Amino acid sequence: MRILHTSDWHIGRTFHGTSTMDALAEVLGALTEQVRTKSVDVVVVAGDVFDSATPSGAAYTLLGDALVALHETGASVIVTSGNHDSAARLGFQARLLRDGIRVLTDPLDIGTPVTVDDATGPVHFFGIPYLEPAIVRQHWPDGDSAGRPLRTQAQTMAHAMDLVRAGMQQHPGRSVAIAHCFAAGVDATIGLEREVRQGGLDVVPLEVFDGPDYVALGHIHGRNQLSERVRYAGAPLRYSFGEQNKPRGSWLVDLDDSGLARVEWLDLPVPRRLVTLTGTLDEILSADNIAAHAGDWVCAVYTDAVPQTEPMRRLREKFPHCAMVQHQPPVAVESGVGSYAQRLRTAETDTERIDAFLTHVRAGQGPTERESELIREVLDDRVRAEALV
């Protein structure tokens, strides 16, 4: 059996205020073509189909179009919910979907597989929706198999995998588990979910996933292989500049009659590249950069000693898709207030006081020669005006 493992579509997410709907539709179209040309039997989407618990009508339309297109290739489609999805909203249409498209959002169904047969027998797919302990522990008031309460996601996921292994005993054959969580062994540089970065890491030990022939994970936005049989596919689009150099694609998984046989990475197209340009503003706006990156999403990090006038406007004249601009002067800002206060106390003239102020607010860069001339002229004019009073 041939399986395509994808995840974290995040339909409805914006990129610095710009809709990603058209770009995602293009990428999902390419993914569908891969399913067709590679003769995929089952497509697995491991959570975070939507970016919001209240997706827009356009998001539902894109999901519906994608699922129908995948189904029309002849493949079955199995979808689980993630932490961004509303399980209720994602799952409400499950009964309305045609045969061959299954949306798994109910924690009580974790031990009941979706079974797809091939020439060598059944393959059982166990879908585990995102499990927030405070919400789902009501389903298991007695705790795990040892009677321990389910307080963390790691404990909750371990209990869910116990249910999967019990289901495997009841349904002999090859098996695939689908889950949405942060598992131990993930490279923290490959694009963590916003909630993972902002809160504590509730890490699920890798051994929790022992048992199935393959474990398709979602929640991390970059490709990651935790073991030969436990992997993250990542998101199909680059949703932040931190992901700009990370590959985008999905895992093509082959099961033979005895289990996992082969896994191959399939790249997806990148509708618009992301690039970070660093240097002085004039260097960033060089002809070579404009020729190479005028069509890219640009994050500009300019290193001029002092802030430049309207840098975003100037950048967007040459880079229409400039999304971010950051000023990072080469001299570090003085640490603490003491040094600035000390300069003010020791300054004997207004010129020295202005110099101390500019040096402080400009990260160590004092007035330029022309600015010094202007300051002297202004101060001289003030002195003359005071003398006439």
LOKOL-629799 format. One record per residue (C-alpha): x, z, y; residue number from 1; residue in three letters. Coordinates in steps of 0.05 Angstrom, whole numbers, padded with zeros to 5 digits. Layout:
N
BANU      X      Z      Y resi resn
BANU      X      Z      Y  NUM  ALA
...
//
This chain:
389
BANU      X      Z      Y resi resn
BANU  00000  00000  00000    1  MET
BANU  00024 -00017  00070    2  ARG
BANU  00009  00032  00127    3  ILE
BANU  00021  00026  00201    4  LEU
BANU  00034  00093  00235    5  HIS
BANU  00019  00096  00310    6  THR
BANU -00002  00152  00357    7  SER
BANU -00011  00177  00428    8  ASP
BANU -00045  00117  00459    9  TRP
BANU -00069  00160  00518   10  HIS
BANU -00122  00111  00539   11  ILE
BANU -00138  00125  00612   12  GLY
BANU -00071  00153  00634   13  ARG
BANU -00043  00130  00700   14  THR
BANU  00029  00117  00718   15  PHE
BANU  00044  00145  00787   16  HIS
BANU -00027  00130  00809   17  GLY
BANU -00031  00061  00776   18  THR
BANU -00077  00046  00717   19  SER
BANU -00044  00030  00651   20  THR
BANU -00106  00000  00620   21  MET
BANU -00084 -00073  00623   22  ASP
BANU -00013 -00057  00599   23  ALA
BANU -00040 -00016  00541   24  LEU
BANU -00090 -00071  00522   25  ALA
BANU -00032 -00120  00520   26  GLU
BANU  00010 -00074  00476   27  VAL
BANU -00048 -00058  00429   28  LEU
BANU -00060 -00132  00423   29  GLY
BANU  00012 -00141  00400   30  ALA
BANU  00004 -00083  00351   31  LEU
BANU -00059 -00116  00323   32  THR
BANU -00020 -00180  00312   33  GLU
BANU  00034 -00141  00275   34  GLN
BANU -00020 -00112  00230   35  VAL
BANU -00045 -00182  00215   36  ARG
BANU  00023 -00215  00203   37  THR
BANU  00051 -00156  00163   38  LYS
BANU -00011 -00152  00119   39  SER
BANU -00023 -00079  00135   40  VAL
BANU -00075 -00044  00092   41  ASP
BANU -00086  00020  00134   42  VAL
BANU -00073  00036  00207   43  VAL
BANU -00064  00110  00222   44  VAL
BANU -00071  00135  00294   45  VAL
BANU -00045  00207  00297   46  ALA
BANU -00082  00237  00356   47  GLY
BANU -00086  00232  00432   48  ASP
BANU -00125  00168  00431   49  VAL
BANU -00152  00186  00500   50  PHE
BANU -00113  00218  00556   51  ASP
BANU -00172  00261  00578   52  SER
BANU -00227  00302  00546   53  ALA
BANU -00275  00263  00591   54  THR
BANU -00253  00191  00584   55  PRO
BANU -00283  00137  00629   56  SER
BANU -00329  00082  00605   57  GLY
BANU -00271  00033  00610   58  ALA
BANU -00230  00077  00563   59  ALA
BANU -00285  00076  00511   60  TYR
BANU -00289  00000  00518   61  THR
BANU -00214 -00008  00507   62  LEU
BANU -00216  00038  00446   63  LEU
BANU -00276  00001  00417   64  GLY
BANU -00243 -00066  00427   65  ASP
BANU -00178 -00042  00395   66  ALA
BANU -00212 -00012  00334   67  LEU
BANU -00255 -00074  00323   68  VAL
BANU -00194 -00120  00330   69  ALA
BANU -00155 -00078  00280   70  LEU
BANU -00213 -00077  00231   71  HIS
BANU -00221 -00153  00236   72  GLU
BANU -00150 -00161  00209   73  THR
BANU -00176 -00133  00143   74  GLY
BANU -00142 -00065  00152   75  ALA
BANU -00176  00002  00147   76  SER
BANU -00167  00047  00208   77  VAL
BANU -00161  00123  00207   78  ILE
BANU -00160  00161  00273   79  VAL
BANU -00150  00236  00286   80  THR
BANU -00159  00275  00350   81  SER
BANU -00102  00306  00391   82  GLY
BANU -00096  00359  00445   83  ASN
BANU -00117  00310  00500   84  HIS
BANU -00178  00285  00463   85  ASP
BANU -00244  00320  00461   86  SER
BANU -00257  00323  00387   87  ALA
BANU -00332  00324  00400   88  ALA
BANU -00330  00262  00445   89  ARG
BANU -00282  00225  00400   90  LEU
BANU -00320  00244  00338   91  GLY
BANU -00391  00234  00361   92  PHE
BANU -00390  00160  00346   93  GLN
BANU -00358  00169  00277   94  ALA
BANU -00424  00159  00242   95  ARG
BANU -00437  00096  00282   96  LEU
BANU -00372  00062  00263   97  LEU
BANU -00371  00008  00210   98  ARG
BANU -00341  00018  00142   99  ASP
BANU -00266  00017  00145  100  GLY
BANU -00260  00055  00211  101  ILE
BANU -00258  00131  00204  102  ARG
BANU -00250  00182  00260  103  VAL
BANU -00230  00251  00233  104  LEU
BANU -00242  00309  00282  105  THR
BANU -00273  00365  00240  106  ASP
BANU -00226  00421  00218  107  PRO
BANU -00273  00438  00161  108  LEU
BANU -00260  00369  00130  109  ASP
BANU -00184  00376  00127  110  ILE
BANU -00183  00384  00051  111  GLY
BANU -00229  00324  00040  112  THR
BANU -00191  00259  00041  113  PRO
BANU -00208  00188  00061  114  VAL
BANU -00190  00148  00000  115  THR
BANU -00166  00076  00002  116  VAL
BANU -00151  00040 -00063  117  ASP
BANU -00098 -00013 -00076  118  ASP
BANU -00077 -00049 -00139  119  ALA
BANU -00041  00012 -00166  120  THR
BANU -00095  00064 -00152  121  GLY
BANU -00120  00110 -00096  122  PRO
BANU -00084  00134 -00034  123  VAL
BANU -00114  00197 -00003  124  HIS
BANU -00109  00206  00073  125  PHE
BANU -00118  00277  00098  126  PHE
BANU -00132  00280  00173  127  GLY
BANU -00115  00344  00211  128  ILE
BANU -00142  00344  00282  129  PRO
BANU -00105  00382  00335  130  TYR
BANU -00113  00456  00319  131  LEU
BANU -00116  00504  00378  132  GLU
BANU -00115  00573  00343  133  PRO
BANU -00161  00607  00393  134  ALA
BANU -00214  00553  00382  135  ILE
BANU -00209  00538  00308  136  VAL
BANU -00196  00607  00278  137  ARG
BANU -00272  00618  00278  138  GLN
BANU -00274  00569  00219  139  HIS
BANU -00227  00613  00179  140  TRP
BANU -00245  00685  00199  141  PRO
BANU -00209  00712  00137  142  ASP
BANU -00143  00681  00159  143  GLY
BANU -00096  00643  00114  144  ASP
BANU -00091  00648  00038  145  SER
BANU -00054  00714  00045  146  ALA
BANU -00107  00743  00092  147  GLY
BANU -00063  00739  00154  148  ARG
BANU -00099  00722  00220  149  PRO
BANU -00085  00654  00250  150  LEU
BANU -00054  00670  00317  151  ARG
BANU -00005  00612  00328  152  THR
BANU -00008  00538  00317  153  GLN
BANU  00048  00544  00266  154  ALA
BANU  00005  00592  00225  155  GLN
BANU -00057  00549  00234  156  THR
BANU -00020  00486  00214  157  MET
BANU  00009  00520  00153  158  ALA
BANU -00062  00540  00132  159  HIS
BANU -00086  00469  00144  160  ALA
BANU -00030  00441  00100  161  MET
BANU -00050  00492  00046  162  ASP
BANU -00119  00460  00049  163  LEU
BANU -00087  00391  00044  164  VAL
BANU -00047  00411 -00018  165  ARG
BANU -00110  00440 -00049  166  ALA
BANU -00144  00374 -00035  167  GLY
BANU -00086  00337 -00067  168  MET
BANU -00096  00377 -00131  169  GLN
BANU -00170  00359 -00132  170  GLN
BANU -00155  00286 -00117  171  HIS
BANU -00095  00263 -00158  172  PRO
BANU -00055  00204 -00132  173  GLY
BANU -00012  00186 -00073  174  ARG
BANU -00026  00221 -00008  175  SER
BANU -00014  00216  00067  176  VAL
BANU -00024  00273  00117  177  ALA
BANU -00038  00260  00191  178  ILE
BANU -00026  00315  00242  179  ALA
BANU -00016  00327  00316  180  HIS
BANU  00034  00383  00333  181  CYS
BANU  00105  00400  00354  182  PHE
BANU  00147  00404  00291  183  ALA
BANU  00216  00436  00282  184  ALA
BANU  00273  00387  00287  185  GLY
BANU  00246  00344  00343  186  VAL
BANU  00298  00318  00392  187  ASP
BANU  00275  00350  00458  188  ALA
BANU  00300  00290  00498  189  THR
BANU  00251  00239  00469  190  ILE
BANU  00191  00253  00512  191  GLY
BANU  00153  00318  00503  192  LEU
BANU  00079  00326  00520  193  GLU
BANU  00065  00357  00588  194  ARG
BANU  00035  00419  00557  195  GLU
BANU  00095  00428  00512  196  VAL
BANU  00144  00425  00570  197  ARG
BANU  00103  00472  00614  198  GLN
BANU  00086  00524  00562  199  GLY
BANU  00121  00557  00504  200  GLY
BANU  00140  00517  00443  201  LEU
BANU  00095  00536  00384  202  ASP
BANU  00139  00502  00332  203  VAL
BANU  00114  00484  00263  204  VAL
BANU  00170  00491  00210  205  PRO
BANU  00186  00427  00175  206  LEU
BANU  00174  00457  00105  207  GLU
BANU  00101  00466  00124  208  VAL
BANU  00092  00391  00111  209  PHE
BANU  00117  00393  00039  210  ASP
BANU  00073  00356 -00011  211  GLY
BANU  00046  00290  00014  212  PRO
BANU  00084  00225  00003  213  ASP
BANU  00084  00212  00078  214  TYR
BANU  00067  00253  00140  215  VAL
BANU  00046  00215  00203  216  ALA
BANU  00055  00259  00264  217  LEU
BANU  00033  00252  00336  218  GLY
BANU  00043  00293  00400  219  HIS
BANU  00115  00272  00417  220  ILE
BANU  00122  00210  00459  221  HIS
BANU  00186  00184  00428  222  GLY
BANU  00204  00157  00360  223  ARG
BANU  00231  00213  00316  224  ASN
BANU  00249  00220  00243  225  GLN
BANU  00248  00292  00219  226  LEU
BANU  00259  00272  00146  227  SER
BANU  00250  00209  00105  228  GLU
BANU  00176  00225  00097  229  ARG
BANU  00159  00262  00162  230  VAL
BANU  00161  00221  00226  231  ARG
BANU  00134  00213  00296  232  TYR
BANU  00117  00143  00320  233  ALA
BANU  00112  00162  00394  234  GLY
BANU  00070  00130  00448  235  ALA
BANU  00062  00054  00452  236  PRO
BANU  00076  00055  00528  237  LEU
BANU  00129  00088  00570  238  ARG
BANU  00090  00140  00610  239  TYR
BANU  00148  00170  00650  240  SER
BANU  00217  00150  00676  241  PHE
BANU  00246  00200  00627  242  GLY
BANU  00223  00153  00571  243  GLU
BANU  00252  00089  00603  244  GLN
BANU  00306  00078  00550  245  ASN
BANU  00266  00100  00490  246  LYS
BANU  00240  00048  00440  247  PRO
BANU  00166  00035  00435  248  ARG
BANU  00134  00015  00370  249  GLY
BANU  00106  00041  00304  250  SER
BANU  00127  00056  00233  251  TRP
BANU  00111  00008  00177  252  LEU
BANU  00105  00050  00114  253  VAL
BANU  00104  00022  00044  254  ASP
BANU  00079  00063 -00015  255  LEU
BANU  00091  00039 -00086  256  ASP
BANU  00058  00066 -00149  257  ASP
BANU  00103  00128 -00148  258  SER
BANU  00101  00145 -00074  259  GLY
BANU  00142  00129 -00012  260  LEU
BANU  00182  00065 -00022  261  ALA
BANU  00204  00040  00046  262  ARG
BANU  00196  00054  00121  263  VAL
BANU  00211  00003  00176  264  GLU
BANU  00208  00008  00251  265  TRP
BANU  00168 -00046  00288  266  LEU
BANU  00183 -00054  00362  267  ASP
BANU  00127 -00066  00412  268  LEU
BANU  00134 -00106  00476  269  PRO
BANU  00145 -00070  00542  270  VAL
BANU  00097 -00101  00594  271  PRO
BANU  00138 -00076  00653  272  ARG
BANU  00206 -00044  00647  273  ARG
BANU  00224  00023  00678  274  LEU
BANU  00290  00031  00713  275  VAL
BANU  00325  00084  00755  276  THR
BANU  00371  00057  00809  277  LEU
BANU  00422  00105  00839  278  THR
BANU  00467  00096  00900  279  GLY
BANU  00462  00092  00974  280  THR
BANU  00398  00061  01000  281  LEU
BANU  00437 -00002  01020  282  ASP
BANU  00468 -00006  00951  283  GLU
BANU  00400  00001  00917  284  ILE
BANU  00373 -00054  00962  285  LEU
BANU  00430 -00101  00944  286  SER
BANU  00415 -00173  00926  287  ALA
BANU  00437 -00163  00854  288  ASP
BANU  00389 -00104  00844  289  ASN
BANU  00332 -00142  00876  290  ILE
BANU  00344 -00202  00832  291  ALA
BANU  00348 -00160  00769  292  ALA
BANU  00292 -00109  00782  293  HIS
BANU  00241 -00137  00831  294  ALA
BANU  00189 -00139  00776  295  GLY
BANU  00205 -00071  00745  296  ASP
BANU  00177 -00001  00757  297  TRP
BANU  00232  00030  00799  298  VAL
BANU  00254  00102  00810  299  CYS
BANU  00303  00101  00868  300  ALA
BANU  00352  00158  00875  301  VAL
BANU  00390  00147  00940  302  TYR
BANU  00452  00186  00954  303  THR
BANU  00462  00177  01029  304  ASP
BANU  00488  00239  01063  305  ALA
BANU  00427  00244  01107  306  VAL
BANU  00354  00226  01094  307  PRO
BANU  00337  00155  01112  308  GLN
BANU  00278  00131  01153  309  THR
BANU  00217  00108  01113  310  GLU
BANU  00256  00096  01048  311  PRO
BANU  00193  00082  01006  312  MET
BANU  00169  00028  01055  313  ARG
BANU  00237 -00006  01055  314  ARG
BANU  00242 -00002  00979  315  LEU
BANU  00173 -00030  00967  316  ARG
BANU  00188 -00090  01011  317  GLU
BANU  00238 -00111  00958  318  LYS
BANU  00212 -00074  00896  319  PHE
BANU  00136 -00079  00898  320  PRO
BANU  00131 -00031  00838  321  HIS
BANU  00175  00024  00866  322  CYS
BANU  00140  00087  00841  323  ALA
BANU  00188  00143  00860  324  MET
BANU  00241  00156  00912  325  VAL
BANU  00287  00216  00911  326  GLN
BANU  00342  00238  00959  327  HIS
BANU  00402  00267  00925  328  GLN
BANU  00460  00273  00974  329  PRO
BANU  00530  00280  00943  330  PRO
BANU  00543  00347  00977  331  VAL
BANU  00506  00407  00947  332  ALA
BANU  00461  00448  00992  333  VAL
BANU  00493  00513  01014  334  GLU
BANU  00473  00570  00969  335  SER
BANU  00436  00627  01004  336  GLY
BANU  00419  00639  01077  337  VAL
BANU  00479  00681  01092  338  GLY
BANU  00526  00623  01108  339  SER
BANU  00477  00592  01157  340  TYR
BANU  00461  00658  01190  341  ALA
BANU  00535  00673  01196  342  GLN
BANU  00548  00607  01231  343  ARG
BANU  00493  00621  01281  344  LEU
BANU  00522  00690  01295  345  ARG
BANU  00591  00662  01308  346  THR
BANU  00568  00601  01347  347  ALA
BANU  00587  00608  01421  348  GLU
BANU  00555  00545  01449  349  THR
BANU  00490  00506  01440  350  ASP
BANU  00530  00449  01411  351  THR
BANU  00557  00494  01356  352  GLU
BANU  00488  00521  01342  353  ARG
BANU  00459  00451  01334  354  ILE
BANU  00518  00431  01290  355  ASP
BANU  00505  00492  01245  356  ALA
BANU  00431  00474  01240  357  PHE
BANU  00443  00401  01222  358  LEU
BANU  00496  00420  01172  359  THR
BANU  00447  00468  01139  360  HIS
BANU  00387  00422  01135  361  VAL
BANU  00428  00361  01116  362  ARG
BANU  00461  00390  01054  363  ALA
BANU  00528  00401  01088  364  GLY
BANU  00529  00337  01131  365  GLN
BANU  00536  00353  01204  366  GLY
BANU  00520  00306  01263  367  PRO
BANU  00550  00237  01264  368  THR
BANU  00595  00215  01321  369  GLU
BANU  00537  00180  01356  370  ARG
BANU  00491  00240  01346  371  GLU
BANU  00544  00285  01376  372  SER
BANU  00547  00241  01437  373  GLU
BANU  00472  00244  01445  374  LEU
BANU  00471  00320  01436  375  ILE
BANU  00524  00327  01491  376  ARG
BANU  00484  00282  01537  377  GLU
BANU  00420  00321  01526  378  VAL
BANU  00454  00388  01537  379  LEU
BANU  00490  00362  01599  380  ASP
BANU  00423  00337  01627  381  ASP
BANU  00393  00406  01614  382  ARG
BANU  00450  00441  01649  383  VAL
BANU  00444  00395  01709  384  ARG
BANU  00369  00406  01712  385  ALA
BANU  00378  00481  01709  386  GLU
BANU  00429  00478  01765  387  ALA
BANU  00380  00444  01811  388  LEU
BANU  00326  00498  01803  389  VAL
//
